[in-house]
């Protein structure tokens, strides 16, 4: 698969030219089963069922991640994002403040797992999936 496709998806999230449901739709159509967003490395990794994967820079500046993890703050940031109250870069800053070092979006599982430095986690299910 063309790496440019994944770079374009990361850029669309960053600029807001595509919202989360649109990005998910594009990735599902391309056969992606999950993707990993690393806040400390400023990169996204996309995984396909074949074992193929692609890592791309996500275009975000380095963000300082808080030591303490707050699932309540993560949930609040998710709700603000879903309501269109914040941009993707603002969302990333808020989850970093909440102690998220990375998150994994499981497209087929319709969920996102947010992880902290010490293995703390918070799972958000896609709206309407439960």
C-alpha positions as CSV (number, residue, x, y, z in Angstrom):
1,X,0.0,0.0,0.0
2,X,1.2,3.5,-0.8
3,X,2.7,5.3,2.2
4,X,1.4,8.6,0.9
5,X,-2.2,7.4,1.7
6,X,-1.2,7.2,5.4
7,X,0.6,10.5,5.3
8,X,-2.6,12.1,3.8
9,X,-4.7,10.5,6.5
10,X,-2.5,11.9,9.3
11,X,-2.5,15.3,7.6
12,X,-6.2,15.3,7.2
13,X,-6.6,14.7,11.0
14,X,-4.1,17.4,11.8
15,X,-5.7,20.1,9.6
16,X,-9.3,19.1,10.3
17,X,-10.0,18.6,6.6
18,X,-11.5,15.2,7.7
19,X,-13.2,14.4,11.0
20,X,-12.6,11.2,12.9
21,X,-15.5,9.3,11.3
22,X,-14.2,10.2,7.8
23,X,-10.7,9.2,8.6
24,X,-11.9,5.9,10.0
25,X,-14.0,5.3,6.9
26,X,-11.0,5.9,4.6
27,X,-8.8,3.6,6.7
28,X,-11.4,0.8,6.8
29,X,-11.9,1.1,3.0
30,X,-8.1,0.6,2.7
31,X,-8.2,-2.5,4.8
32,X,-6.5,-1.0,7.9
33,X,-7.4,-2.9,11.1
34,X,-5.8,-0.6,13.7
35,X,-3.5,2.3,14.1
36,X,-1.3,3.5,16.9
37,X,-0.7,7.2,17.6
38,X,2.5,7.9,19.7
39,X,2.5,11.3,21.3
40,X,6.1,11.1,22.4
41,X,7.5,10.1,18.9
42,X,5.0,12.3,17.0
43,X,4.2,9.3,14.7
44,X,1.3,7.1,13.6
45,X,1.6,3.5,12.8
46,X,-1.0,1.8,10.6
47,X,-1.5,-2.0,10.6
48,X,-3.2,-4.3,8.1
49,X,-4.3,-7.9,8.6
50,X,-1.6,-9.1,6.2
51,X,1.1,-8.0,8.7
52,X,2.0,-5.0,6.6
53,X,2.5,-1.8,8.6
54,X,3.4,1.8,7.9
55,X,4.9,4.5,10.2
56,X,4.5,8.1,9.3
57,X,5.2,11.4,11.1
58,X,1.9,12.9,12.2
59,X,2.9,16.5,11.8
60,X,2.3,17.4,15.5
61,X,4.9,19.2,17.5
62,X,6.4,17.3,20.4
63,X,4.0,17.5,23.3
64,X,5.0,17.1,27.0
65,X,3.0,14.3,28.5
66,X,2.0,14.5,32.1
67,X,3.2,11.8,34.5
68,X,-0.2,11.2,36.1
69,X,-2.9,9.6,34.1
70,X,-6.5,10.8,34.3
71,X,-9.2,8.8,32.6
72,X,-11.7,11.5,33.5
73,X,-9.7,14.1,31.6
74,X,-9.3,11.7,28.6
75,X,-13.1,11.2,28.5
76,X,-13.7,14.9,28.7
77,X,-11.3,15.6,25.8
78,X,-13.0,12.9,23.8
79,X,-16.5,14.4,24.4
80,X,-15.2,17.9,23.5
81,X,-13.7,16.5,20.2
82,X,-16.9,14.6,19.4
83,X,-18.9,17.8,19.9
84,X,-16.6,19.7,17.6
85,X,-15.5,22.0,20.3
86,X,-11.8,21.4,19.9
87,X,-9.5,20.7,17.0
88,X,-7.3,17.6,16.7
89,X,-4.2,19.4,17.8
90,X,-6.1,20.7,20.9
91,X,-7.4,17.2,21.5
92,X,-3.8,15.9,21.5
93,X,-2.7,18.6,23.9
94,X,-5.6,17.7,26.3
95,X,-4.9,14.0,26.3
96,X,-1.2,14.7,26.8
97,X,-2.1,16.8,29.8
98,X,-4.2,13.8,30.9
99,X,-1.1,11.6,30.8
100,X,-1.7,9.7,27.5
101,X,1.6,8.6,25.9
102,X,-0.2,6.8,23.0
103,X,-3.5,5.5,21.9
104,X,-4.5,2.6,19.7
105,X,-7.6,2.7,17.5
106,X,-9.0,-0.7,16.8
107,X,-11.2,-0.1,13.7
108,X,-12.9,-3.5,13.6
109,X,-13.3,-3.5,17.4
110,X,-14.8,0.1,17.2
111,X,-12.8,1.3,20.2
112,X,-9.8,3.4,21.1
113,X,-7.6,2.5,24.1
114,X,-5.6,5.4,25.6
115,X,-2.5,4.4,27.6
116,X,-0.5,6.2,30.3
117,X,3.1,5.9,31.3
118,X,2.5,3.2,33.9
119,X,0.1,1.0,32.0
120,X,-3.0,2.9,33.1
121,X,-5.7,2.9,30.4
122,X,-9.0,4.2,29.3
123,X,-11.2,2.7,26.6
124,X,-13.6,4.7,24.5
125,X,-16.1,2.9,22.2
126,X,-17.1,4.5,18.9
127,X,-20.4,6.3,19.3
128,X,-23.3,3.9,18.7
129,X,-21.2,0.8,18.8
130,X,-22.5,-0.5,22.1
